[in-house]
């Protein structure tokens, strides 16, 4: 077999790979050495902007197989019968850190899955927690700023974090999860994933139900203690990436069971909390998990940059029978995610192989950076026209849902929307074990001890007040650990 020739990017065979063209053996380099310029110019542009959040991540291809009939809820072809399968790509990540940060940082974990279906790509973009720190997208940029670096010191600041959290009590539920052992999962294989938001499904009668998605790990949930996570930050900062790759390479393919919770539109009207509030969960005792299918990851990408780094997940990538909800944070993500991808990867990011659907895409979008699909050739770039046979199909019209108000304002109306304490309290008292409660208190104390500056006592006192409203013993434990003169009985 003939060996491959070294070539330029345009395909010209080239020999002088090791030495630049100079004037004599000791002379200056000539401008005409175009191969040198091609190499250096490309090298200067190898790094695309890293993700503002979820910058450090791992990914793998795999399959999703439907195991149970949910056609009463959705008309999506993927779920039309048990046994249906499709290819998937999943990406896991930390949230706040840069690309060079450690995998075992105390941080939520991104859990995103792209389903390549015959009706288009469906992206389920979530985290390893069922709730989030905030419920309104107007707060998102400010929240993420507190998780990044102090603009003065360029250091991670616990003062910034706890100041924000103490001023936004809606964050308490996620804060407790973050500072429990679930805040440092033992790799990506041994944690659950959640769509987190409320979404919706539509059946063949155009009836809508609200749903929440849950990926339950079949490897069992395993977490790291704070000490174990801290040690791994130094010993193996790529621990989760290595663990995922090693498991797949040896055929120990990780699996998750996809389950859903379902709430009818009528039930949503009478639910005691806003069912679209991302800081709260739906109790499983009232809305039990329904089995759907099995996700398996069994293929490592051949090139990390091509697939993992260029993967673009978008909650507005939906298929017929699956839809959105009035969840404010979800509504914000419908705009911000594709906007971020267009900035980071270019306007034609959906043409990149890892993002490209397996079904044909027919539209009138043309031109722009990195148009690599032939730009639809000579076909018209406007609609309607007299020349092509593309036309909207009425059967895909999305049914409306009742927003229950014609008043435009910025305020929630559910009288329980400001109850930021009941669910965190139940999590601490009823869900956590004694050891998990001790670990959570110790992790909180360790972080809050790093609060400094003239507002230290004010921030600590404010946050202890939130802890006390959720659970008395939680507040007492943290106050003792901080040696803080806090009177829980005054709350």
N, C-alpha and C positions, 0 to 999 in steps of 0.2 A: 504494500500500500504506500503510495506516494505521501511524503510528509507535507504538512501544511506550510505554506509560505508566510513569512512575516510580511504584513502589508500596512499601509497607511489606512486611515479611516475610510478613504474613498476606494480602497482596494488595490492600490498600486503596490506591487512587491517592492520590498525595501531591504537593504543589507546593513547599513551603518547604524545598528541599534545601540552599540556601546560607546561610540565616539562621535563627538560633535565635529562639524566641518569647520576647519580653522585655516588661517593664512599660514601655511607651514606648520610644522609640529609644535611650535611654541607660540604661534600667533593668535590673534583674537578670533572669536567665533564669527562666522559670516551670517548675515541676515538671511541668506538664501537657504539656510538649513531648516526647511519647512517642517521636517519631521520633529525636530527639537521643539519648534514653536507649537506644533499640534499637541505634543505630549504635555508641555507646560501649561498651555491654555486650557486643556481638558482637566489637568490636575487642579488648577485654580478653581474649577467649577464643579468638582466632584461632590461637594457637600451641598445638599439642599437644606432649606431651613428645617430645623428639627421641630417636632410638634411642640406647641406651647405647653400642653399637658399630654400625658401618656408618651413621653419621649423615649423612655427605655422600655423595650418590649421584646417579646418572642412570638413566633408564629409557626403554624403547621397546617398542612392540608389534611383532609379526612373525608368522612362520609357522615351523612345523617340519614337514619332509617326510621320511618314511621312505624310505630308498633301498636297504636290504638286508634280507634275511630273517633274523630272529633268533627265529623261533617255536620253535626247539628249546630255547630258554632261557626264554621267557616267553609266557604266554597273554594278556597285555594286548592289548585290542582295537586300541589305537593301533599296535602293532607286528605286527598280524595279517597284513599284506602290504605290500610295497613300493608306494609311491604314496600311502599314507595321509597325511593332513595334519591339523594342528590349529593353532589360534591360540595364540600365546604372549605372555607379557609378561616382559621381562628387566630386572633392575636390577643395576647395577654400583656399586661404592662403595669408598671407603677404609674402614679398619677403626677406627683409634684416634681420629681427629680429630673435632672438633665439626662442626656443619653449616657453619660459616664457614671451615673450614680449607681449605688448598690441595689441589687435585687431584693435585699431583705430589709430595706428601710420600713419604718412604721408608716404605712400609707395604704389607702385603698388600692385595689388592683383592678385594672381595666379587664373586661371580659367581652370581647367583640367577636361575632360570628357572621360570616358572609355565606349565605346559601345560594348556590348557583342553580336556579330552578328554570324550568322550561318557560316560565312566564316572566323571567327577569330575575335580577338579583334582589334578595331580601337580606337586609343587614339588621341584625339584632345587636345593638350597641349598648352594653351595660357595664356593670362592675361586679365585684365579688360581695357586695352588700346590697340588701334590698331597699335601703334608703340612702339619702344624701344629706349634705350639710345645709343646704338651702333649698327653698321651694320656688324662688322667683329668679329668672335669668338676669334681671338687672343687677343682682348681687354677685354674679359669677366672676366677673373680672376682678372685683375687689377681693373676693375670697381667694382666688388663685394667687393674687399678688401677695397675700399673707403667707402662702405656702412656698413661695419662691424666696428670693434673696432681698435682704434689707437694702434699700437704695443708697444708704450712707455707707454701711460696712461691707456690703456684698456678702453677708453671712446669713445663714438660716436663723430666723429669730422666733424663739418661743414667745417672746413678748408680743410680737405682731399676731401670732396665731391665737393666743389666748385672749388678747384684747378683742379680736374680731368675734371669736366664739362667745365670749362673755357678753358682747353687745348684740348677739343674735342667738337667743335661746332656742330657736328652731333647729340649731345645729346639734343639740344635746344628744339626740338619739344616735346620730352617726359618730359623734365624738366618743360615746361609750363603746361602740363597736370598735372604733379605731384603737382605743387604748386597752381593749381586751386582747387576749392572745390572737383573736381573729385579725388583728391589725398587722400581724407578721405571719402570714401563712407559710407552710413548709413547701415552697415551690408552687407552681401553677396547677399541677395535676391534682392536688389534694385540697382544693377549695371549691366552693360552690360558685355559680355565676347567676346573675339576675338581670333581667331587662330593666328592673328597678321602676321605671315609669309604668303608668297605666297606659295600655294600648287598647285596641279594639279588634274584634273579629266580626265578619259579616257573612251570613250563610246564603244559600241559594234563594231564600225568600226575602233577601235584603233586610234581615233582622240583625241588629247589632247587639253585641255584648261587650262589656269591658273585660280586659284580661291583664294578668301579670304573668311574666315568664320566669321560670326557675330552672336552672341547670344544676342538678344534684350530682356531685362527684361520686362515681362508683369505686373510687380508690379509698374512700373514707376521708373525713376531714381531719387534717393534721396541721397543727400550728407550731411555730417556734416560740420559745420563751424570749423575753427581752434580751437575756444574756446570750442565748444561742444566736439570735438574729444579729446582735452586736458583734459577736465573734466572727460570724460568716462575712460581715461587711469587710473585714480585713483579710480573712483567709481566702474567700471566694466571692467577690462582688457580683459575679455572674452566675450565682448558684442556681437560680430558678431556670435560667436559659439552659445551663448544663444538664440539669435534672430532666427537663422536658426532652432535649435531644437524645440523651443517653437512653431514656425509656423507649422512645420510638425506634432508635437504632437497634435495640435488642429485641424488638417485637412486643414489648410490654405496652401496647397501645392504650393511652388513657381514654376513658369513656365517662360521659355524663348522661344522666336521664333527664330529658326535657319534660317538664310538667307545667301546667298552667293553673291559675286560679281564675274563676269566672264570676262576674257580677252582672246581673241584668241592669238595664237602664232604670227599672223601677226600684230595685234595691239601692242603686246609687243615690236616688233622690232622698232616701230615708237613712242612709248610712250616717253614723254619729259624727264622723269626721269627713272632711272633703276627700272623696275617694281618689282624687287626682293630685293629692298632696304628696310630693316625693319624700317628705321627711317622716311619713307614717306608713305602716304596713296594714295589710288586710289580715285579720286573725285567721289562722288555718282552721280553727274550730268552726268558724262560720262559713268560710270559703275554702273548702278542702282542695288539696292538690289533685289534679287530674293528669294521668299519664298520657304522654304524646309520642315520644320516640327516644332514640339513642344517638348521641353524638360520639363519634370516635375519630381520634386524630392518629393518622398512620403514615404520614408522608412529610419528610423534612424538605423545606424549599431548597432547590439547588443553588439559589443565590439569595442571600439575606437581603441585600439592598433591593433587588428586583421585586421581591414579593413582600417581605415584612416591612421594610422601610417605606415602600411605595403603596402599601395597602391603604385604601381610603374607605372608611366605613361611614355610613350616612343613615341616620334613622328615617330619612324620607325615602330611602330605597325600600319600597314595599311592593307586594304583589297583590293581585286581585283577591279579595277576601280577607286581607289584613290591612288595618288602618290605624290612625292616630287617635288621640283623645285630647280633651281640654287641659291636660297636665301642662302647667305653665313652663316648667323646665324643659319638657319635651318640645313644646312649641318654640322655645328659644333655640334648641338644638337643631330643629329643622332648618333654621337659617344659618346658624354659626358653623355647623360641620361642613356642608359643601362649600361655604365661603372660605373656611380654613384650607380645604383641599385645593381650591383654585389658586390661593396664594402660594401654597407650598409646592404643589405639583403641576400647576397650570390648568387652564380652563378645560383642557381635554383629558383630565385625569381618568375619566371612565374608559378611555381607550387603552390604558396601560393593562397588560395581560392579566395581572392579578385582580384588577377591578372590572374587567370586561365581562359582560353577560354572555352566556352560552347561546342565547337566542338572538335573532337579528334585532338591531336597533334602527327604527325608522323615524327620523325627525328632520327638522330643517335647520339644525345647528351646523354652522360651517366655520372654517378658518380657525385662527388662533394658534398659539404656540403648540408645537408637537402634535399636529394633526397627522396621524399615521394610518388612517383607515381608508385612504384614497379620497377623503373629503366628499364622499358620495358622488364622485365622478361628475357626469354632466347632468345629473338629476336637478330638478328645480330646487331653489333654496327659499321658496315662499309657499304659503298656503292661504287660501285654496288656489289650485292651479288646474289647468286642463290637460296635463301631460302625464302625471303619475297616477298610480292606483292606491295611494295611501289615503285612508279615511278613518276618522274616529269611529269606534264601535260603541254603540249606545249601551251594550250590555256591561261595559266597564264603568259606567257612571257610578260614582261613589254616593251612596245615600247620605242624606243630611242627618245631623243629630241636633237635639234641642239644647241650646245653651242656657235656657231658663231665665234669660234676662235680656232687656233691650237698653240697659243703662250702662254707659261707658264710664268706668271709673277704675281706680287702682286698688280697690279694697276687697278682701274676702268677705263673704257673707255668712258662712257657716259659723254659728256661735261657738263651736268647739275648735275652730282653726288655730286659736292661740293656746291650745292645750299642748304645750311642748314637753310635758313632764310625765304623763301617764304611761306612755309606751316605753320611754327610757327606764322608768321605775320598774315596770314589769320585766324588762330585759334583765336588769340587774338582780332583782329578787327571785324571779321565777325561772329564768332561762339559764343563767350562769350557775355553775357549781360553786361551792365554797372556795375552792382553789382559784377558780377563774375570777371570782370577786376580789380575792386578795391580790392576784396579779394585776387586775385592772386598776385597783387603787394604787398599787406600787408604781405602775407605769405612768399614771396621771401625776403622781407626786414627783417622779423623776423629771417629767417634762415641765411641770409648773415651777419647780425649783429654779429653772433657768430664766424665769421672767425677771427682768431687771428694769431699772430706770425709776423715775419719780412716781410713776403711776402703778408701781408693782402691787402695793397693798390694795389699791382700788380695784385692779383687775382681778386679783385673787379673791377678794371679798365678793365681787360681783359673780364670779364663776361658782364659788361655794354656795351662793344663794340659789343658783340654778340646780346644783347637785342636791341641795336640801329639799327643794320642791319635788324632785324626782324620787329620792330615797334618803331618809335620815342617816342611815348607817354609812352610805356612800359619802355624804358630806362630812360626817364626823371622822371617817377614816382618812380622807384627804386632808382635812384641817389638822389632824394630829401629825400626819406625815410632814406637813409644811410648818409645824409649830405656829400655826396661825390662831390668834385669839378670836375664834368665830363662835358665836352663840346660835346654835341651830334652832333653839326654841323661839328665837325672835322672827323666824321666817314664817 
